[in-house]
Amino acid sequence: MKESILSNPIKEPIILLHGLFGSLSNWSNVVDYFSNDFEIFTPVLPLYELSFKEKLKSLTQFLHQYIKENKIHNPILIGNSLGGHVALLYSLKYPENVKKLILVGSSGLYENDLGSSFVRVRDYKFIQSKVEEVFDVKEVISNELIEEVYQTANTPSKAVSLIKIAREAKKQNLREELKNIKTPSLLIWGMQDRVTPPSVAKEFEQFLPDARLRMIDNCGHVPMMEQPVLFNQYVNEFIKAS
C-alpha cells in the first residue's frame, strides 16, 4: 500500500508540465502515485497553436491563465524538458504563486534538442533512432510513441512550430536570472541524459539559491518513465520536507 503523503483532507495542487515531444502519458506513473493525496493538473501545452514570435513567453502566459481559470493556489510545479523551462519562466515572473519547483531534465541552460531540425523526416528508422537517443531504458519506448513523433515530424505545420520552439529554448539561457528564483527546488536528472547532460543539472544546482540535486543511474532524459520508483520517492521526500 502506498504511504499516505498528506493528513490534511484539502489536497495540495501539483501541475505536471510535459516536454516538447512529451505527452500526458509520460506522467502516468506520477499521477497514479500521487493522485490520492494531491490534486493533479496536467495541462496540454498549446505547442501548435502559438502564433507569437516569443513562444516561450506565450507558453508562460498560457500556464498563468490555466492556473487562474482553474483557481489553483500555490501549486507545486513539476516540469520535464521544455516543461521545466516553462516552469522556470513562470517562477521568475510569478514567484509568489509557486510553492515548490521540480525540474526534470529541464532546458533553460543548454540542451542537445531533438526538435531543432527534422532531417530525413520520412525515414522511420531515423526518427526511431532519434527517439531512442532520449531514453537510456529502451523498454519504455512504445511503438505508439515513435509513431506519434514520426507523424508530428511529417506534419509540416506541427514540425515548423516545434522547430521554432526548440530553437528559441536552446537560444534562451537563464543562468543570470536563476539567482532570483528563491522557491525551494528539486532537480531530478538521469545520469545518461544525452539531451540535457548531467553537467547541466550541476549548473542548475549551482545557480539556483535553494536547490537540491538527485541523480538517477540507468536513466536518460525522462526519469519519471524510465525509473518511476526512484523518481516518485525523490519527489515524495522533497514535497514532505519542510
URHU-V347698 format. One record per residue. RES is the residue in one small letter. OMEGA is omega in degrees with one decimal (999 if undefined). D_CENTER is the distance of its C-alpha to the mean C-alpha in Angstrom with 1 decimal. Layout:
# URHU-V347698
res->RES omega->OMEGA d_center->D_CENTER
res->RES omega->OMEGA d_center->D_CENTER
This chain:
# URHU-V347698
res->m omega->-179.9 d_center->27.7
res->k omega->178.4 d_center->24.4
res->e omega->176.8 d_center->25.1
res->s omega->-175.1 d_center->25.1
res->i omega->-177.3 d_center->22.6
res->l omega->172.1 d_center->24.2
res->s omega->178.9 d_center->27.9
res->n omega->-179.1 d_center->27.5
res->p omega->176.8 d_center->27.9
res->i omega->-174.6 d_center->25.8
res->k omega->173.4 d_center->22.2
res->e omega->-178.9 d_center->19.6
res->p omega->170.6 d_center->16.6
res->i omega->175.4 d_center->13.0
res->i omega->-179.6 d_center->10.5
res->l omega->-175.8 d_center->7.5
res->l omega->-175.7 d_center->5.2
res->h omega->-179.3 d_center->4.8
res->g omega->-174.5 d_center->5.0
res->l omega->177.3 d_center->8.6
res->f omega->-179.6 d_center->10.3
res->g omega->175.1 d_center->8.2
res->s omega->-177.9 d_center->10.3
res->l omega->179.6 d_center->10.9
res->s omega->176.8 d_center->12.8
res->n omega->-174.6 d_center->9.9
res->w omega->-171.4 d_center->9.9
res->s omega->179.1 d_center->13.7
res->n omega->178.6 d_center->14.4
res->v omega->179.0 d_center->12.6
res->v omega->-179.3 d_center->14.4
res->d omega->-175.5 d_center->17.6
res->y omega->-170.0 d_center->17.5
res->f omega->-170.0 d_center->16.9
res->s omega->178.3 d_center->18.4
res->n omega->-171.6 d_center->21.9
res->d omega->-179.6 d_center->21.4
res->f omega->171.1 d_center->18.6
res->e omega->-173.2 d_center->18.2
res->i omega->176.4 d_center->14.9
res->f omega->-178.8 d_center->13.6
res->t omega->-179.9 d_center->11.4
res->p omega->173.1 d_center->11.9
res->v omega->-179.2 d_center->12.0
res->l omega->-175.2 d_center->11.1
res->p omega->-173.7 d_center->14.5
res->l omega->-174.1 d_center->13.7
res->y omega->-176.9 d_center->17.3
res->e omega->-174.9 d_center->19.2
res->l omega->179.2 d_center->18.7
res->s omega->-177.5 d_center->22.0
res->f omega->179.4 d_center->21.7
res->k omega->-178.7 d_center->21.8
res->e omega->-171.8 d_center->19.2
res->k omega->178.6 d_center->16.3
res->l omega->175.7 d_center->13.6
res->k omega->178.5 d_center->16.1
res->s omega->177.7 d_center->16.6
res->l omega->177.4 d_center->13.0
res->t omega->178.3 d_center->13.3
res->q omega->173.9 d_center->16.6
res->f omega->179.6 d_center->15.5
res->l omega->178.9 d_center->13.2
res->h omega->179.2 d_center->16.4
res->q omega->178.2 d_center->18.6
res->y omega->179.5 d_center->16.7
res->i omega->178.9 d_center->17.0
res->k omega->-176.5 d_center->20.6
res->e omega->-179.9 d_center->21.5
res->n omega->177.2 d_center->20.3
res->k omega->-179.7 d_center->21.9
res->i omega->-177.4 d_center->19.0
res->h omega->171.2 d_center->20.3
res->n omega->-175.5 d_center->18.5
res->p omega->164.9 d_center->15.2
res->i omega->-179.6 d_center->12.8
res->l omega->175.1 d_center->9.4
res->i omega->-176.0 d_center->6.5
res->g omega->176.8 d_center->3.0
res->n omega->173.9 d_center->1.4
res->s omega->177.4 d_center->4.1
res->l omega->177.5 d_center->5.5
res->g omega->175.0 d_center->3.6
res->g omega->177.2 d_center->4.2
res->h omega->178.1 d_center->7.3
res->v omega->178.3 d_center->8.2
res->a omega->176.5 d_center->8.1
res->l omega->-179.8 d_center->10.3
res->l omega->178.0 d_center->12.5
res->y omega->-179.2 d_center->13.0
res->s omega->176.7 d_center->13.9
res->l omega->-175.7 d_center->16.3
res->k omega->-176.9 d_center->18.0
res->y omega->-174.5 d_center->18.2
res->p omega->-178.5 d_center->18.2
res->e omega->-175.5 d_center->20.6
res->n omega->-173.2 d_center->18.3
res->v omega->178.7 d_center->15.7
res->k omega->178.6 d_center->16.9
res->k omega->-175.4 d_center->14.3
res->l omega->178.6 d_center->11.0
res->i omega->-178.6 d_center->8.7
res->l omega->-175.8 d_center->6.5
res->v omega->-177.7 d_center->5.5
res->g omega->-171.2 d_center->6.8
res->s omega->165.6 d_center->6.0
res->s omega->-176.9 d_center->8.5
res->g omega->173.3 d_center->11.1
res->l omega->-177.6 d_center->13.8
res->y omega->174.0 d_center->14.2
res->e omega->166.2 d_center->13.0
res->n omega->-167.9 d_center->15.0
res->d omega->178.0 d_center->13.3
res->l omega->-167.4 d_center->14.2
res->g omega->-176.3 d_center->15.0
res->s omega->175.8 d_center->17.2
res->s omega->177.2 d_center->20.2
res->f omega->173.9 d_center->21.4
res->v omega->-178.8 d_center->24.6
res->r omega->-172.9 d_center->26.7
res->v omega->-179.8 d_center->24.5
res->r omega->177.7 d_center->27.3
res->d omega->-175.4 d_center->27.3
res->y omega->-178.3 d_center->25.6
res->k omega->177.4 d_center->25.9
res->f omega->177.9 d_center->24.2
res->i omega->177.9 d_center->21.2
res->q omega->-179.3 d_center->21.2
res->s omega->178.5 d_center->21.4
res->k omega->175.9 d_center->18.5
res->v omega->-178.0 d_center->16.2
res->e omega->177.4 d_center->17.9
res->e omega->-176.2 d_center->17.0
res->v omega->-173.1 d_center->13.3
res->f omega->168.1 d_center->14.4
res->d omega->176.6 d_center->17.0
res->v omega->-173.0 d_center->17.8
res->k omega->-175.6 d_center->19.2
res->e omega->-178.4 d_center->20.4
res->v omega->-179.7 d_center->17.2
res->i omega->-180.0 d_center->17.4
res->s omega->173.9 d_center->19.3
res->n omega->179.6 d_center->21.7
res->e omega->179.2 d_center->20.1
res->l omega->179.5 d_center->16.7
res->i omega->179.4 d_center->18.9
res->e omega->179.9 d_center->21.0
res->e omega->178.2 d_center->18.2
res->v omega->179.7 d_center->17.1
res->y omega->180.0 d_center->20.8
res->q omega->177.6 d_center->21.7
res->t omega->-179.3 d_center->19.1
res->a omega->-178.2 d_center->20.4
res->n omega->170.9 d_center->23.8
res->t omega->-169.9 d_center->23.4
res->p omega->-177.1 d_center->24.3
res->s omega->178.9 d_center->22.9
res->k omega->-179.1 d_center->19.4
res->a omega->179.7 d_center->19.6
res->v omega->179.2 d_center->20.8
res->s omega->-178.2 d_center->18.1
res->l omega->177.5 d_center->15.3
res->i omega->-178.9 d_center->17.4
res->k omega->179.0 d_center->17.9
res->i omega->-179.3 d_center->14.3
res->a omega->-179.8 d_center->13.6
res->r omega->178.4 d_center->16.7
res->e omega->179.8 d_center->16.1
res->a omega->-179.3 d_center->12.8
res->k omega->-178.0 d_center->14.7
res->k omega->-174.9 d_center->17.6
res->q omega->177.8 d_center->16.2
res->n omega->-173.5 d_center->16.5
res->l omega->-173.3 d_center->15.9
res->r omega->-175.4 d_center->17.9
res->e omega->-178.0 d_center->20.8
res->e omega->-175.0 d_center->18.9
res->l omega->-179.5 d_center->16.9
res->k omega->-178.8 d_center->20.2
res->n omega->178.8 d_center->20.2
res->i omega->-178.6 d_center->17.3
res->k omega->-178.8 d_center->19.4
res->t omega->173.8 d_center->16.9
res->p omega->-172.0 d_center->16.8
res->s omega->174.6 d_center->13.6
res->l omega->176.3 d_center->12.4
res->l omega->176.3 d_center->10.9
res->i omega->-170.7 d_center->10.4
res->w omega->172.1 d_center->11.1
res->g omega->-178.9 d_center->12.9
res->m omega->178.3 d_center->16.3
res->q omega->179.0 d_center->16.6
res->d omega->179.1 d_center->13.4
res->r omega->-178.6 d_center->15.1
res->v omega->172.5 d_center->12.4
res->t omega->-172.6 d_center->11.6
res->p omega->-179.2 d_center->14.6
res->p omega->177.8 d_center->15.5
res->s omega->177.4 d_center->17.4
res->v omega->178.5 d_center->14.4
res->a omega->-179.0 d_center->13.4
res->k omega->176.8 d_center->17.0
res->e omega->174.1 d_center->17.1
res->f omega->-179.8 d_center->14.4
res->e omega->-178.8 d_center->16.5
res->q omega->-170.9 d_center->19.6
res->f omega->174.2 d_center->18.8
res->l omega->-174.1 d_center->17.0
res->p omega->-175.2 d_center->20.1
res->d omega->-174.5 d_center->19.0
res->a omega->171.4 d_center->16.5
res->r omega->-173.7 d_center->16.8
res->l omega->173.3 d_center->15.4
res->r omega->177.1 d_center->15.3
res->m omega->179.8 d_center->15.7
res->i omega->179.4 d_center->15.9
res->d omega->-177.5 d_center->18.5
res->n omega->-173.0 d_center->18.8
res->c omega->178.4 d_center->15.0
res->g omega->-170.1 d_center->13.1
res->h omega->-173.8 d_center->9.6
res->v omega->-173.3 d_center->8.5
res->p omega->-177.2 d_center->10.2
res->m omega->174.7 d_center->9.9
res->m omega->-172.3 d_center->11.9
res->e omega->-179.4 d_center->14.0
res->q omega->-172.1 d_center->15.1
res->p omega->-178.1 d_center->14.5
res->v omega->178.7 d_center->17.5
res->l omega->180.0 d_center->16.7
res->f omega->-178.7 d_center->13.1
res->n omega->177.8 d_center->14.5
res->q omega->-178.9 d_center->17.4
res->y omega->177.2 d_center->15.6
res->v omega->-179.7 d_center->13.6
res->n omega->-179.9 d_center->17.0
res->e omega->-178.5 d_center->18.9
res->f omega->-178.9 d_center->16.9
res->i omega->-177.3 d_center->17.1
res->k omega->-180.0 d_center->20.8
res->a omega->-178.5 d_center->21.6
res->s omega->999 d_center->23.4
